[in-house]
C-alpha cells in the first residue's frame, strides 16, 4: 500500500481554468464531488447535512481527525471570477475558503479578509498609461475583484462572458474611472 507509513495530504491548492474546469468552462460531476468532499473535510461547517450527495462511507464521522485541513483555489482569476465560474454548488463553498487569486497578487483568508495584496506602484501605472496613449493600445487591470480597461475589446468582453470574471469598468486615460 502506497500510503502505509506516509503522512496524509493536509492541504489541497487547485488551479481553476483547465484543472477544475474543462476547456469548455464546465466542471465534471466527479470533480465537483471530489472538490465538495475536500471542502467539507477541511471546513466541516460548510457541510449542511448533504453527505448523501458526497457518497461518504460509514467511516466518516464528525468527531474523526480531519485529514484534509485546507482547501483553496490558487488561480489567475479574481476571487469573484473563480467563484462565478465554479457554478452554483461550489460558489458558496469556495467563498468560505481561503484563496490565492490573480497569480498570487491577492490572497484572502477563509473569512474574505485580505492577507496579502500586491499592487502596481504608481510609476508603473503611469508608464502603462503612456503606452496606451503612445501606441493606441488597450490595457486591462485588476484591483481585487474590480476589473478596469481602457477599451472594451473582444478579449476584455470574453473575460466576463466566457471566463466568469466581473464586467470591466471603463477607464479614461486622462480622467480616471468613468462612474
C-alpha positions in Angstrom: 0.0 0.0 0.0 1.5 3.3 -1.1 0.1 5.3 1.8 1.3 2.9 4.5 3.6 4.9 6.8 3.1 8.1 4.8 1.5 11.2 6.1 -1.8 12.2 4.7 -2.4 15.1 2.4 -3.3 18.0 4.6 -3.9 20.8 2.1 -5.1 21.0 -1.5 -4.5 24.0 -3.6 -6.1 23.9 -7.0 -6.0 26.0 -10.2 -9.4 26.7 -11.7 -9.2 27.1 -15.5 -8.0 23.8 -17.1 -7.8 22.0 -13.8 -11.2 22.2 -12.0 -12.8 23.5 -15.2 -12.6 21.9 -18.6 -11.6 24.0 -21.7 -15.4 24.5 -22.1 -15.5 26.2 -18.7 -17.6 23.3 -17.2 -16.9 21.1 -14.2 -17.2 17.4 -14.4 -19.5 15.7 -11.9 -16.7 13.6 -10.5 -14.5 16.7 -10.0 -17.4 18.5 -8.4 -18.0 15.7 -5.9 -14.2 15.5 -5.1 -13.9 19.2 -4.5 -17.1 19.3 -2.4 -15.8 16.4 -0.3 -12.4 18.1 0.2 -14.0 21.4 1.2 -16.4 19.6 3.6 -13.4 17.7 5.1 -11.4 20.9 5.5 -14.2 23.1 6.7 -16.9 20.9 8.4 -19.2 24.0 8.9 -19.8 24.0 5.1 -21.5 20.7 5.2 -25.2 21.2 5.6 -26.0 17.5 6.0 -25.7 16.7 2.3 -23.3 13.8 2.9 -25.6 11.6 0.8 -24.7 13.6 -2.2 -21.0 13.1 -1.5 -21.1 9.3 -1.3 -19.4 9.3 2.1 -18.8 6.0 3.7 -19.5 4.7 7.2 -16.1 5.7 8.5 -16.9 9.4 8.0 -17.9 10.9 11.4 -17.9 14.4 12.7 -15.6 13.5 15.5 -12.7 12.0 13.5 -9.5 13.8 12.8 -9.7 15.8 9.7 -7.0 14.6 7.2 -7.5 17.5 4.8 -7.2 20.7 6.8 -7.2 23.2 4.0 -8.6 23.5 0.5 -8.2 26.7 -1.5 -8.1 27.9 -5.1 -4.8 29.2 -6.4 -5.6 30.8 -9.7 -5.0 33.7 -12.1 -8.7 34.6 -11.7 -10.1 37.1 -9.4 -12.0 35.8 -6.3 -15.3 36.8 -7.9 -14.3 35.3 -11.2 -13.3 31.9 -9.6 -16.5 31.8 -7.6 -18.7 32.7 -10.5 -17.1 30.2 -12.9 -17.3 27.3 -10.5 -21.1 27.3 -10.5 -23.9 27.5 -8.0 -22.9 24.4 -6.0 -19.3 25.3 -5.5 -19.6 29.1 -5.4 -20.8 29.4 -1.8 -18.3 26.8 -0.6 -15.4 28.5 -2.4 -16.4 31.8 -0.8 -15.8 30.2 2.6 -12.3 29.0 1.7 -9.0 30.9 1.8 -7.7 31.6 -1.7 -4.8 32.8 -3.8 -6.0 34.9 -6.7 -4.6 37.0 -9.5 -1.5 34.9 -9.8 -0.8 35.3 -6.1 -1.2 39.1 -6.0 -4.4 38.9 -4.0 -4.8 36.4 -1.1 -7.6 36.1 1.4 -8.3 34.0 4.4 -11.5 31.9 4.9 -13.4 35.0 6.0 -12.5 37.0 2.9 -10.0 39.2 4.8 -7.1 40.3 2.6 -3.9 38.7 4.0 -1.7 39.7 1.1 -2.1 42.1 -1.8 0.5 43.5 -4.2 -0.5 46.4 -6.4 1.5 48.1 -9.1 3.4 51.2 -8.0 2.0 54.5 -9.3 5.0 54.9 -11.6 4.2 51.5 -13.3 0.6 52.6 -13.8 1.7 55.9 -15.3 4.1 54.0 -17.7 1.2 51.8 -18.8 -0.9 54.8 -19.4 1.8 56.4 -21.5 2.0 53.2 -23.6 -1.8 53.3 -24.1 -1.5 56.8 -25.4 1.6 56.4 -27.4 0.7 53.2 -29.2 -3.1 53.4 -29.2 -3.4 50.1 -27.4 -5.8 49.0 -24.7 -5.0 47.5 -21.3 -6.9 45.8 -18.7 -6.1 45.6 -15.0 -7.4 44.2 -11.7 -7.8 45.7 -8.3 -9.1 42.9 -6.1 -12.4 41.9 -7.7 -12.7 45.1 -9.8 -11.5 45.0 -13.4 -10.7 48.1 -15.4 -10.0 48.6 -19.1 -9.2 51.4 -21.5 -11.2 49.7 -24.3 -13.8 47.1 -24.5 -12.1 44.7 -26.9 -13.3 41.1 -27.7 -10.7 39.8 -25.3 -11.9 42.0 -22.5 -15.5 41.1 -23.1 -14.6 37.4 -23.1 -13.2 37.7 -19.5 -16.7 38.1 -18.2 -18.8 36.4 -20.8 -16.7 33.3 -21.1 -14.4 33.1 -18.1 -16.8 34.4 -15.5 -14.8 37.5 -14.4 -16.8 40.5 -13.2 -17.6 43.0 -16.0 -14.8 45.6 -16.6 -15.2 49.2 -15.8 -14.1 51.7 -18.4 -11.2 54.0 -17.5 -10.4 57.1 -19.4 -6.6 57.5 -19.7 -6.6 61.2 -18.6 -9.6 61.3 -16.2 -9.7 58.0 -14.4 -12.7 55.8 -13.8 -15.9 56.5 -15.6 -18.5 56.4 -12.8 
